[in-house]
């Protein structure tokens, strides 16, 4: 997937994303303000999360329940200073339990991530649209 989109297209982009990924661990790369959290909120909505979705900047992880009683974990590793912090919080237990793991700033814990994770690169275009690339 390599597409340009606007906020009006977000729902269809996320629908295509969810059905096309082969792994539930999604890594979100992009500059501050590119729309990582906005994209994650729409993913959670389409997965049936009923909770209020916010970025876990200080707690590192938020856990959400879906309407089908599944779990979605949303990580934000922007403020992490050392991969040992992620190990101390039990990141391996989250990553290897077959729940959705949505990770912002994965480059800060890259040595701990499953090899089969899906990398999602976001960028802002000059016309205000966003570009999404899955790798």
The first five atom37 places (N, CA, C, CB, O) and aatype in JSON, in Angstrom:
{
  "aatype": [20, 20, 20, 20, 20, 20, 20, 20, 20, 20, 20, 20, 20, 20, 20, 20, 20, 20, 20, 20, 20, 20, 20, 20, 20, 20, 20, 20, 20, 20, 20, 20, 20, 20, 20, 20, 20, 20, 20, 20, 20, 20, 20, 20, 20, 20, 20, 20, 20, 20, 20, 20, 20, 20, 20, 20, 20, 20, 20, 20, 20, 20, 20, 20, 20, 20, 20, 20, 20, 20, 20, 20, 20, 20, 20, 20, 20, 20, 20, 20, 20, 20, 20, 20, 20, 20, 20, 20, 20, 20, 20, 20, 20, 20, 20, 20, 20, 20, 20, 20, 20, 20, 20, 20, 20, 20, 20, 20, 20, 20, 20, 20, 20, 20, 20, 20, 20, 20, 20, 20, 20, 20, 20, 20, 20, 20, 20, 20, 20, 20, 20, 20, 20, 20, 20],
  "atom_mask": [
    [1, 1, 1, 1, 1],
    [1, 1, 1, 1, 1],
    [1, 1, 1, 1, 1],
    [1, 1, 1, 1, 1],
    [1, 1, 1, 1, 1],
    [1, 1, 1, 1, 1],
    [1, 1, 1, 1, 1],
    [1, 1, 1, 1, 1],
    [1, 1, 1, 1, 1],
    [1, 1, 1, 1, 1],
    [1, 1, 1, 1, 1],
    [1, 1, 1, 1, 1],
    [1, 1, 1, 1, 1],
    [1, 1, 1, 1, 1],
    [1, 1, 1, 1, 1],
    [1, 1, 1, 1, 1],
    [1, 1, 1, 1, 1],
    [1, 1, 1, 1, 1],
    [1, 1, 1, 1, 1],
    [1, 1, 1, 1, 1],
    [1, 1, 1, 1, 1],
    [1, 1, 1, 1, 1],
    [1, 1, 1, 1, 1],
    [1, 1, 1, 1, 1],
    [1, 1, 1, 1, 1],
    [1, 1, 1, 1, 1],
    [1, 1, 1, 1, 1],
    [1, 1, 1, 1, 1],
    [1, 1, 1, 1, 1],
    [1, 1, 1, 1, 1],
    [1, 1, 1, 1, 1],
    [1, 1, 1, 1, 1],
    [1, 1, 1, 1, 1],
    [1, 1, 1, 1, 1],
    [1, 1, 1, 1, 1],
    [1, 1, 1, 1, 1],
    [1, 1, 1, 1, 1],
    [1, 1, 1, 1, 1],
    [1, 1, 1, 1, 1],
    [1, 1, 1, 1, 1],
    [1, 1, 1, 1, 1],
    [1, 1, 1, 1, 1],
    [1, 1, 1, 1, 1],
    [1, 1, 1, 1, 1],
    [1, 1, 1, 1, 1],
    [1, 1, 1, 1, 1],
    [1, 1, 1, 1, 1],
    [1, 1, 1, 1, 1],
    [1, 1, 1, 1, 1],
    [1, 1, 1, 1, 1],
    [1, 1, 1, 1, 1],
    [1, 1, 1, 1, 1],
    [1, 1, 1, 1, 1],
    [1, 1, 1, 1, 1],
    [1, 1, 1, 1, 1],
    [1, 1, 1, 1, 1],
    [1, 1, 1, 1, 1],
    [1, 1, 1, 1, 1],
    [1, 1, 1, 1, 1],
    [1, 1, 1, 1, 1],
    [1, 1, 1, 1, 1],
    [1, 1, 1, 1, 1],
    [1, 1, 1, 1, 1],
    [1, 1, 1, 1, 1],
    [1, 1, 1, 1, 1],
    [1, 1, 1, 1, 1],
    [1, 1, 1, 1, 1],
    [1, 1, 1, 1, 1],
    [1, 1, 1, 1, 1],
    [1, 1, 1, 1, 1],
    [1, 1, 1, 1, 1],
    [1, 1, 1, 1, 1],
    [1, 1, 1, 1, 1],
    [1, 1, 1, 1, 1],
    [1, 1, 1, 1, 1],
    [1, 1, 1, 1, 1],
    [1, 1, 1, 1, 1],
    [1, 1, 1, 1, 1],
    [1, 1, 1, 1, 1],
    [1, 1, 1, 1, 1],
    [1, 1, 1, 1, 1],
    [1, 1, 1, 1, 1],
    [1, 1, 1, 1, 1],
    [1, 1, 1, 1, 1],
    [1, 1, 1, 1, 1],
    [1, 1, 1, 1, 1],
    [1, 1, 1, 1, 1],
    [1, 1, 1, 1, 1],
    [1, 1, 1, 1, 1],
    [1, 1, 1, 1, 1],
    [1, 1, 1, 1, 1],
    [1, 1, 1, 1, 1],
    [1, 1, 1, 1, 1],
    [1, 1, 1, 1, 1],
    [1, 1, 1, 1, 1],
    [1, 1, 1, 1, 1],
    [1, 1, 1, 1, 1],
    [1, 1, 1, 1, 1],
    [1, 1, 1, 1, 1],
    [1, 1, 1, 1, 1],
    [1, 1, 1, 1, 1],
    [1, 1, 1, 1, 1],
    [1, 1, 1, 1, 1],
    [1, 1, 1, 1, 1],
    [1, 1, 1, 1, 1],
    [1, 1, 1, 1, 1],
    [1, 1, 1, 1, 1],
    [1, 1, 1, 1, 1],
    [1, 1, 1, 1, 1],
    [1, 1, 1, 1, 1],
    [1, 1, 1, 1, 1],
    [1, 1, 1, 1, 1],
    [1, 1, 1, 1, 1],
    [1, 1, 1, 1, 1],
    [1, 1, 1, 1, 1],
    [1, 1, 1, 1, 1],
    [1, 1, 1, 1, 1],
    [1, 1, 1, 1, 1],
    [1, 1, 1, 1, 1],
    [1, 1, 1, 1, 1],
    [1, 1, 1, 1, 1],
    [1, 1, 1, 1, 1],
    [1, 1, 1, 1, 1],
    [1, 1, 1, 1, 1],
    [1, 1, 1, 1, 1],
    [1, 1, 1, 1, 1],
    [1, 1, 1, 1, 1],
    [1, 1, 1, 1, 1],
    [1, 1, 1, 1, 1],
    [1, 1, 1, 1, 1],
    [1, 1, 1, 1, 1],
    [1, 1, 1, 1, 1],
    [1, 1, 1, 1, 1],
    [1, 1, 1, 1, 1],
    [1, 1, 1, 1, 1]
  ],
  "atom_positions": [
    [[0.85, -1.17, 0.0], [0.0, 0.0, 0.0], [0.9, 1.23, 0.0], [-0.97, 0.0, 1.23], [1.8, 1.35, 0.83]],
    [[0.66, 2.12, -0.9], [1.32, 3.42, -0.97], [0.28, 4.39, -1.52], [2.63, 3.38, -1.87], [0.03, 4.43, -2.72]],
    [[-0.32, 5.17, -0.62], [-1.44, 6.04, -1.03], [-1.34, 7.41, -0.38], [-2.77, 5.39, -0.67], [-0.82, 7.57, 0.73]],
    [[-1.85, 8.38, -1.11], [-2.05, 9.72, -0.56], [-3.5, 9.79, -0.09], [-1.72, 10.85, -1.62], [-4.39, 9.21, -0.71]],
    [[-3.73, 10.52, 1.01], [-5.09, 10.61, 1.53], [-5.28, 11.91, 2.29], [-5.41, 9.42, 2.42], [-4.33, 12.56, 2.72]],
    [[-6.54, 12.27, 2.45], [-6.92, 13.41, 3.29], [-7.73, 12.86, 4.45], [-7.73, 14.49, 2.48], [-8.03, 11.66, 4.49]],
    [[-8.09, 13.7, 5.39], [-8.88, 13.25, 6.55], [-10.21, 12.65, 6.11], [-9.13, 14.42, 7.51], [-10.72, 11.74, 6.77]],
    [[-10.77, 13.14, 5.01], [-12.03, 12.59, 4.51], [-11.87, 11.14, 4.04], [-12.56, 13.45, 3.35], [-12.84, 10.38, 4.03]],
    [[-10.66, 10.75, 3.67], [-10.39, 9.4, 3.18], [-9.96, 8.45, 4.29], [-9.32, 9.44, 2.11], [-9.74, 7.26, 4.04]],
    [[-9.83, 8.94, 5.5], [-9.23, 8.17, 6.59], [-9.93, 6.85, 6.84], [-9.23, 8.98, 7.85], [-9.27, 5.82, 7.01]],
    [[-11.24, 6.85, 6.86], [-12.0, 5.64, 7.13], [-11.71, 4.54, 6.09], [-13.5, 5.95, 7.15], [-11.5, 3.39, 6.46]],
    [[-11.7, 4.9, 4.82], [-11.44, 3.89, 3.79], [-9.99, 3.44, 3.8], [-11.81, 4.44, 2.4], [-9.71, 2.27, 3.53]],
    [[-9.05, 4.34, 4.09], [-7.63, 3.98, 4.19], [-7.45, 2.95, 5.31], [-6.75, 5.24, 4.45], [-6.76, 1.95, 5.13]],
    [[-8.06, 3.21, 6.46], [-7.93, 2.3, 7.61], [-8.59, 0.96, 7.33], [-8.54, 2.94, 8.87], [-8.05, -0.08, 7.69]],
    [[-9.74, 0.98, 6.69], [-10.42, -0.27, 6.34], [-9.52, -1.14, 5.45], [-11.75, 0.02, 5.62], [-9.39, -2.34, 5.68]],
    [[-8.91, -0.52, 4.46], [-7.99, -1.25, 3.58], [-6.76, -1.73, 4.35], [-7.56, -0.35, 2.39], [-6.29, -2.85, 4.14]],
    [[-6.26, -0.9, 5.22], [-5.1, -1.25, 6.04], [-5.37, -2.48, 6.89], [-4.69, -0.08, 6.92], [-4.59, -3.43, 6.89]],
    [[-6.48, -2.47, 7.62], [-6.82, -3.57, 8.52], [-6.95, -4.89, 7.77], [-8.11, -3.27, 9.27], [-6.5, -5.93, 8.24]],
    [[-7.57, -4.85, 6.6], [-7.77, -6.09, 5.84], [-6.52, -6.56, 5.11], [-8.89, -5.91, 4.85], [-6.44, -7.72, 4.73]],
    [[-5.54, -5.66, 4.91], [-4.37, -6.05, 4.12], [-3.18, -6.49, 4.96], [-3.96, -4.92, 3.25], [-2.29, -7.17, 4.45]],
    [[-3.13, -6.12, 6.24], [-1.95, -6.48, 7.04], [-1.99, -7.96, 7.42], [-1.88, -5.61, 8.31], [-3.06, -8.54, 7.65]],
    [[-0.81, -8.55, 7.48], [-0.7, -9.97, 7.79], [-0.22, -10.21, 9.23], [0.25, -10.64, 6.82], [0.03, -11.34, 9.63]],
    [[-0.1, -9.13, 9.99], [0.35, -9.22, 11.37], [-0.36, -8.14, 12.17], [1.89, -9.08, 11.47], [-0.66, -7.07, 11.63]],
    [[-0.61, -8.39, 13.44], [-1.33, -7.43, 14.28], [-0.42, -6.44, 15.0], [-2.14, -8.17, 15.28], [-0.9, -5.6, 15.76]],
    [[0.88, -6.53, 14.77], [1.8, -5.57, 15.35], [2.13, -4.55, 14.28], [3.1, -6.26, 15.89], [2.81, -4.85, 13.3]],
    [[1.63, -3.32, 14.48], [1.78, -2.25, 13.5], [2.68, -1.16, 14.07], [0.4, -1.66, 13.1], [2.47, -0.67, 15.17]],
    [[3.7, -0.8, 13.3], [4.7, 0.18, 13.71], [4.48, 1.46, 12.93], [6.14, -0.37, 13.5], [4.51, 1.45, 11.7]],
    [[4.28, 2.56, 13.62], [3.95, 3.83, 12.99], [5.15, 4.77, 13.03], [2.74, 4.49, 13.67], [5.57, 5.22, 14.09]],
    [[5.69, 5.06, 11.84], [6.84, 5.94, 11.7], [6.38, 7.26, 11.08], [7.94, 5.28, 10.83], [5.52, 7.27, 10.2]],
    [[6.95, 8.35, 11.53], [6.63, 9.65, 10.96], [6.96, 10.75, 11.93], [5.16, 9.72, 10.55], [7.07, 10.54, 13.14]],
    [[7.11, 11.94, 11.39], [7.44, 13.11, 12.2], [6.29, 13.44, 13.16], [7.74, 14.32, 11.3], [5.16, 12.99, 12.99]],
    [[6.61, 14.22, 14.16], [5.62, 14.73, 15.1], [4.56, 15.5, 14.32], [6.29, 15.63, 16.19], [4.9, 16.35, 13.49]],
    [[3.29, 15.23, 14.57], [2.2, 15.96, 13.93], [1.76, 15.42, 12.58], [2.59, 17.35, 13.77], [0.91, 16.02, 11.93]],
    [[2.32, 14.28, 12.15], [1.98, 13.73, 10.84], [0.64, 13.0, 10.84], [3.08, 12.78, 10.37], [0.07, 12.75, 9.77]],
    [[0.13, 12.66, 12.01], [-1.18, 12.0, 12.09], [-1.16, 10.56, 12.57], [-1.82, 12.05, 10.77], [-2.09, 9.81, 12.3]],
    [[-0.11, 10.17, 13.26], [-0.02, 8.78, 13.76], [-1.17, 8.47, 14.72], [1.34, 8.55, 14.46], [-1.85, 7.46, 14.58]],
    [[-1.38, 9.35, 15.7], [-2.43, 9.11, 16.69], [-3.81, 9.17, 16.04], [-2.34, 10.13, 17.82], [-4.69, 8.39, 16.41]],
    [[-4.01, 10.07, 15.09], [-5.29, 10.16, 14.38], [-5.58, 8.85, 13.64], [-5.28, 11.35, 13.39], [-6.7, 8.35, 13.67]],
    [[-4.57, 8.33, 12.98], [-4.72, 7.05, 12.27], [-5.02, 5.92, 13.25], [-3.45, 6.74, 11.46], [-5.88, 5.08, 12.99]],
    [[-4.31, 5.9, 14.36], [-4.53, 4.86, 15.37], [-5.93, 4.95, 15.97], [-3.47, 4.97, 16.48], [-6.56, 3.92, 16.23]],
    [[-6.43, 6.16, 16.2], [-7.79, 6.32, 16.72], [-8.81, 5.7, 15.76], [-8.12, 7.81, 16.94], [-9.75, 5.05, 16.2]],
    [[-8.62, 5.9, 14.46], [-9.55, 5.33, 13.48], [-9.41, 3.82, 13.41], [-9.31, 5.95, 12.09], [-10.41, 3.12, 13.24]],
    [[-8.2, 3.3, 13.54], [-8.0, 1.85, 13.57], [-8.75, 1.27, 14.76], [-6.48, 1.49, 13.64], [-9.49, 0.29, 14.62]],
    [[-8.57, 1.87, 15.93], [-9.25, 1.4, 17.14], [-10.77, 1.44, 16.96], [-8.85, 2.24, 18.37], [-11.47, 0.5, 17.34]],
    [[-11.26, 2.51, 16.38], [-12.7, 2.63, 16.14], [-13.2, 1.49, 15.26], [-13.04, 3.99, 15.48], [-14.22, 0.87, 15.55]],
    [[-12.47, 1.22, 14.18], [-12.9, 0.16, 13.27], [-12.71, -1.24, 13.85], [-12.15, 0.28, 11.96], [-13.36, -2.18, 13.41]],
    [[-11.82, -1.38, 14.83], [-11.66, -2.67, 15.51], [-12.71, -2.86, 16.6], [-10.26, -2.77, 16.11], [-12.79, -3.94, 17.2]],
    [[-13.52, -1.83, 16.85], [-14.6, -1.94, 17.83], [-14.26, -1.48, 19.22], [-15.05, -3.33, 17.89], [-14.95, -1.84, 20.18]],
    [[-13.22, -0.67, 19.37], [-12.87, -0.14, 20.68], [-13.94, 0.85, 21.12], [-11.47, 0.55, 20.66], [-14.33, 1.73, 20.35]],
    [[-14.42, 0.68, 22.34], [-15.48, 1.52, 22.87], [-14.94, 2.62, 23.79], [-16.48, 0.68, 23.61], [-15.65, 3.58, 24.09]],
    [[-13.69, 2.48, 24.24], [-13.08, 3.43, 25.17], [-12.69, 4.72, 24.47], [-11.86, 2.81, 25.84], [-12.65, 4.79, 23.25]],
    [[-12.4, 5.75, 25.28], [-11.82, 6.98, 24.77], [-10.36, 6.69, 24.41], [-11.93, 8.15, 25.83], [-9.61, 6.17, 25.24]],
    [[-9.95, 7.01, 23.21], [-8.61, 6.68, 22.73], [-7.74, 7.92, 22.8], [-8.66, 6.12, 21.28], [-8.09, 8.97, 22.26]],
    [[-6.6, 7.8, 23.49], [-5.66, 8.91, 23.6], [-4.25, 8.35, 23.53], [-5.89, 9.71, 24.92], [-4.02, 7.16, 23.75]],
    [[-3.32, 9.22, 23.23], [-1.93, 8.79, 23.12], [-1.36, 8.54, 24.52], [-1.08, 9.84, 22.37], [-1.5, 9.37, 25.41]],
    [[-0.71, 7.4, 24.71], [-0.14, 7.05, 26.02], [1.27, 7.6, 26.21], [-0.12, 5.54, 26.19], [2.18, 6.86, 26.57]],
    [[1.45, 8.88, 25.96], [2.78, 9.48, 25.98], [3.5, 9.27, 27.3], [2.69, 10.96, 25.68], [4.7, 8.99, 27.31]],
    [[2.82, 9.4, 28.41], [3.49, 9.28, 29.71], [3.36, 7.89, 30.32], [2.94, 10.3, 30.67], [4.24, 7.46, 31.06]],
    [[2.28, 7.17, 30.01], [2.09, 5.84, 30.58], [2.76, 4.76, 29.73], [0.62, 5.54, 30.72], [2.87, 3.62, 30.17]],
    [[3.19, 5.09, 28.52], [3.81, 4.21, 27.53], [2.83, 3.29, 26.83], [4.86, 3.38, 28.18], [3.0, 3.01, 25.64]],
    [[1.79, 2.81, 27.52], [0.83, 1.92, 26.87], [-0.57, 2.16, 27.42], [1.24, 0.44, 27.07], [-0.76, 2.35, 28.62]],
    [[-1.55, 2.15, 26.52], [-2.96, 2.15, 26.89], [-3.56, 0.84, 26.4], [-3.72, 3.38, 26.28], [-3.24, 0.37, 25.31]],
    [[-4.4, 0.26, 27.21], [-5.09, -0.98, 26.86], [-6.55, -0.66, 26.61], [-4.93, -2.07, 27.98], [-7.2, -0.01, 27.43]],
    [[-7.07, -1.14, 25.48], [-8.46, -0.92, 25.12], [-9.15, -2.26, 24.92], [-8.57, -0.06, 23.85], [-8.54, -3.23, 24.46]],
    [[-10.42, -2.31, 25.27], [-11.27, -3.48, 25.0], [-12.11, -3.18, 23.77], [-12.19, -3.82, 26.22], [-12.55, -2.05, 23.56]],
    [[-12.32, -4.2, 22.95], [-13.21, -4.03, 21.8], [-14.59, -4.55, 22.15], [-12.64, -4.76, 20.55], [-14.79, -5.19, 23.18]],
    [[-15.54, -4.27, 21.28], [-16.91, -4.74, 21.49], [-17.0, -6.26, 21.47], [-17.83, -4.15, 20.43], [-17.97, -6.83, 21.97]],
    [[-16.0, -6.91, 20.89], [-15.97, -8.38, 20.84], [-15.08, -8.96, 21.93], [-15.47, -8.86, 19.47], [-14.69, -10.13, 21.87]],
    [[-14.75, -8.14, 22.94], [-13.96, -8.53, 24.1], [-12.52, -8.9, 23.75], [-14.62, -9.68, 24.8], [-11.9, -9.71, 24.44]],
    [[-11.99, -8.33, 22.67], [-10.59, -8.47, 22.34], [-9.83, -7.27, 22.9], [-10.38, -8.6, 20.79], [-10.45, -6.3, 23.35]],
    [[-8.51, -7.34, 22.88], [-7.7, -6.25, 23.4], [-6.9, -5.6, 22.28], [-6.76, -6.74, 24.5], [-6.48, -6.24, 21.32]],
    [[-6.71, -4.3, 22.44], [-5.85, -3.51, 21.57], [-4.91, -2.74, 22.48], [-6.68, -2.54, 20.62], [-5.34, -2.08, 23.42]],
    [[-3.61, -2.83, 22.2], [-2.61, -2.11, 22.98], [-2.02, -1.01, 22.12], [-1.51, -3.07, 23.5], [-1.58, -1.25, 21.0]],
    [[-2.01, 0.19, 22.67], [-1.5, 1.38, 21.96], [-0.28, 1.88, 22.74], [-2.6, 2.51, 21.83], [-0.4, 2.32, 23.88]],
    [[0.88, 1.81, 22.1], [2.14, 2.22, 22.72], [2.61, 3.54, 22.14], [3.21, 1.14, 22.53], [2.41, 3.83, 20.96]],
    [[3.25, 4.35, 22.98], [3.91, 5.57, 22.52], [5.28, 5.61, 23.2], [3.06, 6.86, 22.86], [5.39, 5.87, 24.39]],
    [[6.31, 5.34, 22.41], [7.67, 5.28, 22.94], [8.48, 6.55, 22.66], [8.39, 4.09, 22.37], [9.71, 6.5, 22.63]],
    [[7.79, 7.66, 22.45], [8.47, 8.92, 22.17], [9.42, 9.31, 23.3], [7.45, 10.03, 21.93], [10.54, 9.75, 23.04]],
    [[8.99, 9.17, 24.53], [9.76, 9.64, 25.68], [10.68, 8.58, 26.29], [8.83, 10.14, 26.74], [11.36, 8.85, 27.27]],
    [[10.69, 7.39, 25.72], [11.52, 6.33, 26.29], [13.0, 6.66, 26.05], [11.15, 4.94, 25.67], [13.38, 7.1, 24.96]],
    [[13.81, 6.43, 27.06], [15.23, 6.76, 26.93], [16.1, 5.54, 26.72], [15.69, 7.49, 28.15], [17.24, 5.65, 26.26]],
    [[15.57, 4.37, 27.04], [16.38, 3.16, 26.96], [15.43, 1.97, 26.73], [17.25, 2.96, 28.26], [14.35, 1.92, 27.31]],
    [[15.84, 1.04, 25.9], [14.99, -0.14, 25.63], [14.7, -0.94, 26.89], [15.65, -1.04, 24.6], [13.72, -1.67, 26.95]],
    [[15.55, -0.81, 27.91], [15.31, -1.51, 29.17], [14.01, -1.05, 29.83], [16.48, -1.31, 30.12], [13.38, -1.82, 30.55]],
    [[13.61, 0.21, 29.59], [12.34, 0.69, 30.12], [11.18, -0.12, 29.54], [12.15, 2.2, 29.81], [10.23, -0.46, 30.25]],
    [[11.27, -0.43, 28.26], [10.23, -1.23, 27.62], [10.26, -2.66, 28.13], [10.39, -1.22, 26.09], [9.22, -3.28, 28.33]],
    [[11.45, -3.19, 28.34], [11.56, -4.54, 28.9], [10.99, -4.59, 30.31], [13.04, -5.0, 28.91], [10.31, -5.54, 30.68]],
    [[11.27, -3.55, 31.09], [10.76, -3.49, 32.47], [9.24, -3.45, 32.52], [11.32, -2.29, 33.18], [8.64, -3.95, 33.46]],
    [[8.61, -2.84, 31.51], [7.15, -2.78, 31.49], [6.53, -4.06, 30.94], [6.69, -1.59, 30.67], [5.31, -4.2, 30.92]],
    [[7.38, -5.0, 30.48], [6.87, -6.27, 29.97], [6.44, -6.25, 28.52], [5.73, -6.71, 30.8], [5.47, -6.92, 28.16]],
    [[7.14, -5.5, 27.69], [6.74, -5.36, 26.29], [6.61, -6.7, 25.58], [7.74, -4.5, 25.56], [5.73, -6.87, 24.74]],
    [[7.46, -7.65, 25.92], [7.41, -8.95, 25.25], [6.09, -9.67, 25.5], [8.56, -9.83, 25.72], [5.59, -10.37, 24.62]],
    [[5.52, -9.49, 26.69], [4.21, -10.09, 26.99], [3.12, -9.53, 26.09], [3.84, -9.88, 28.46], [2.22, -10.25, 25.68]],
    [[3.21, -8.25, 25.78], [2.23, -7.61, 24.9], [2.4, -8.07, 23.44], [2.36, -6.08, 24.98], [1.43, -8.38, 22.76]],
    [[3.65, -8.1, 22.98], [3.92, -8.32, 21.56], [3.67, -9.75, 21.09], [5.34, -7.96, 21.27], [3.45, -9.98, 19.9]],
    [[3.7, -10.68, 21.99], [3.6, -12.09, 21.57], [2.36, -12.77, 22.12], [4.83, -12.85, 22.02], [2.4, -13.94, 22.49]],
    [[1.22, -12.04, 22.16], [-0.01, -12.64, 22.68], [-1.15, -12.62, 21.68], [-0.43, -11.93, 23.94], [-2.29, -12.93, 22.04]],
    [[-0.88, -12.25, 20.43], [-1.86, -12.25, 19.34], [-2.95, -11.19, 19.47], [-2.51, -13.6, 19.25], [-4.01, -11.32, 18.86]],
    [[-2.7, -10.15, 20.25], [-3.6, -8.99, 20.29], [-3.03, -7.93, 19.37], [-3.77, -8.44, 21.76], [-1.87, -8.0, 18.96]],
    [[-3.84, -6.94, 19.03], [-3.37, -5.83, 18.21], [-2.41, -4.98, 19.05], [-4.56, -4.97, 17.68], [-2.73, -4.61, 20.18]],
    [[-1.24, -4.67, 18.51], [-0.27, -3.79, 19.14], [0.04, -2.67, 18.16], [1.04, -4.55, 19.56], [0.59, -2.91, 17.08]],
    [[-0.32, -1.46, 18.52], [-0.15, -0.28, 17.67], [0.91, 0.59, 18.32], [-1.51, 0.51, 17.5], [0.71, 1.12, 19.41]],
    [[2.05, 0.75, 17.65], [3.23, 1.32, 18.28], [3.69, 2.6, 17.59], [4.36, 0.31, 18.3], [4.1, 2.58, 16.43]],
    [[3.6, 3.71, 18.33], [4.16, 4.97, 17.86], [5.62, 5.07, 18.33], [3.32, 6.2, 18.37], [5.95, 4.63, 19.42]],
    [[6.47, 5.65, 17.5], [7.89, 5.81, 17.75], [8.59, 4.47, 17.98], [8.1, 6.72, 18.96], [9.34, 4.33, 18.95]],
    [[8.37, 3.48, 17.11], [8.98, 2.16, 17.28], [10.5, 2.18, 17.13], [8.4, 1.2, 16.28], [11.18, 1.27, 17.6]],
    [[11.04, 3.22, 16.49], [12.49, 3.29, 16.32], [13.22, 3.36, 17.66], [12.85, 4.49, 15.47], [14.42, 3.09, 17.72]],
    [[12.51, 3.73, 18.72], [13.13, 3.82, 20.04], [13.21, 2.48, 20.76], [12.36, 4.79, 20.89], [13.83, 2.38, 21.82]],
    [[12.58, 1.44, 20.2], [12.64, 0.08, 20.78], [12.86, -0.97, 19.69], [11.33, -0.23, 21.57], [12.45, -2.12, 19.85]],
    [[13.51, -0.58, 18.6], [13.56, -1.44, 17.42], [14.17, -2.81, 17.66], [14.32, -0.75, 16.35], [13.81, -3.76, 16.96]],
    [[15.08, -2.95, 18.6], [15.69, -4.26, 18.86], [14.75, -5.24, 19.55], [16.93, -4.09, 19.69], [15.05, -6.43, 19.64]],
    [[13.62, -4.75, 20.04], [12.67, -5.59, 20.77], [11.47, -6.01, 19.93], [12.19, -4.85, 22.0], [10.66, -6.82, 20.39]],
    [[11.34, -5.48, 18.73], [10.14, -5.69, 17.93], [10.19, -6.99, 17.12], [9.94, -4.52, 16.99], [11.25, -7.39, 16.65]],
    [[9.03, -7.64, 16.97], [8.99, -8.86, 16.15], [9.37, -8.55, 14.7], [7.57, -9.5, 16.22], [8.99, -7.51, 14.16]],
    [[10.1, -9.45, 14.08], [10.54, -9.24, 12.7], [9.38, -9.15, 11.72], [11.46, -10.37, 12.28], [9.48, -8.47, 10.7]],
    [[8.28, -9.83, 12.03], [7.14, -9.84, 11.11], [6.18, -8.67, 11.31], [6.38, -11.15, 11.26], [5.08, -8.66, 10.75]],
    [[6.57, -7.67, 12.11], [5.75, -6.48, 12.31], [5.54, -5.76, 10.98], [6.4, -5.53, 13.34], [6.34, -5.89, 10.05]],
    [[4.46, -4.99, 10.9], [4.15, -4.21, 9.71], [4.58, -2.76, 9.95], [2.63, -4.31, 9.35], [4.08, -2.1, 10.86]],
    [[5.5, -2.28, 9.14], [5.97, -0.9, 9.25], [5.07, 0.0, 8.41], [7.45, -0.77, 8.79], [4.84, -0.25, 7.23]],
    [[4.56, 1.05, 9.05], [3.68, 2.02, 8.39], [4.38, 3.37, 8.46], [2.25, 2.06, 9.06], [4.58, 3.93, 9.54]],
    [[4.74, 3.9, 7.29], [5.43, 5.18, 7.22], [4.45, 6.25, 6.76], [6.64, 5.1, 6.26], [3.8, 6.12, 5.73]],
    [[4.36, 7.32, 7.56], [3.46, 8.43, 7.26], [4.29, 9.68, 6.98], [2.48, 8.67, 8.43], [5.31, 9.93, 7.62]],
    [[3.83, 10.46, 6.02], [4.48, 11.74, 5.74], [3.41, 12.74, 5.31], [5.57, 11.58, 4.64], [2.33, 12.37, 4.86]],
    [[3.75, 14.01, 5.45], [2.87, 15.1, 5.06], [3.31, 15.61, 3.69], [2.87, 16.24, 6.11], [4.5, 15.81, 3.45]],
    [[2.35, 15.81, 2.8], [2.63, 16.33, 1.47], [2.41, 17.84, 1.45], [1.74, 15.64, 0.41], [1.77, 18.39, 2.34]],
    [[2.95, 18.51, 0.44], [2.85, 19.97, 0.36], [1.4, 20.46, 0.28], [3.61, 20.46, -0.85], [1.1, 21.57, 0.73]],
    [[0.51, 19.65, -0.28], [-0.89, 20.07, -0.43], [-1.72, 19.79, 0.82], [-1.51, 19.36, -1.62], [-2.94, 19.97, 0.8]],
    [[-1.08, 19.37, 1.91], [-1.79, 19.12, 3.15], [-2.26, 17.68, 3.31], [-2.97, 20.03, 3.25], [-2.67, 17.27, 4.4]],
    [[-2.21, 16.91, 2.22], [-2.58, 15.5, 2.33], [-1.46, 14.74, 3.03], [-2.86, 14.89, 0.93], [-0.37, 15.26, 3.27]],
    [[-1.77, 13.49, 3.36], [-0.79, 12.6, 3.97], [-0.49, 11.47, 2.98], [-1.31, 12.03, 5.34], [-1.29, 11.17, 2.09]],
    [[0.68, 10.86, 3.17], [1.04, 9.67, 2.4], [1.25, 8.55, 3.4], [2.31, 9.9, 1.52], [1.87, 8.74, 4.44]],
    [[0.73, 7.37, 3.06], [0.9, 6.18, 3.88], [1.55, 5.11, 3.03], [-0.44, 5.69, 4.47], [1.11, 4.85, 1.91]],
    [[2.6, 4.49, 3.58], [3.29, 3.39, 2.91], [3.44, 2.26, 3.91], [4.67, 3.83, 2.35], [3.91, 2.45, 5.03]],
    [[3.03, 1.07, 3.49], [3.23, -0.13, 4.28], [4.45, -0.85, 3.77], [1.99, -1.04, 4.25], [4.65, -0.99, 2.57]],
    [[5.27, -1.3, 4.7], [6.48, -2.04, 4.32], [6.59, -3.29, 5.15], [7.74, -1.18, 4.5], [7.54, -4.05, 4.99]]
  ]
}
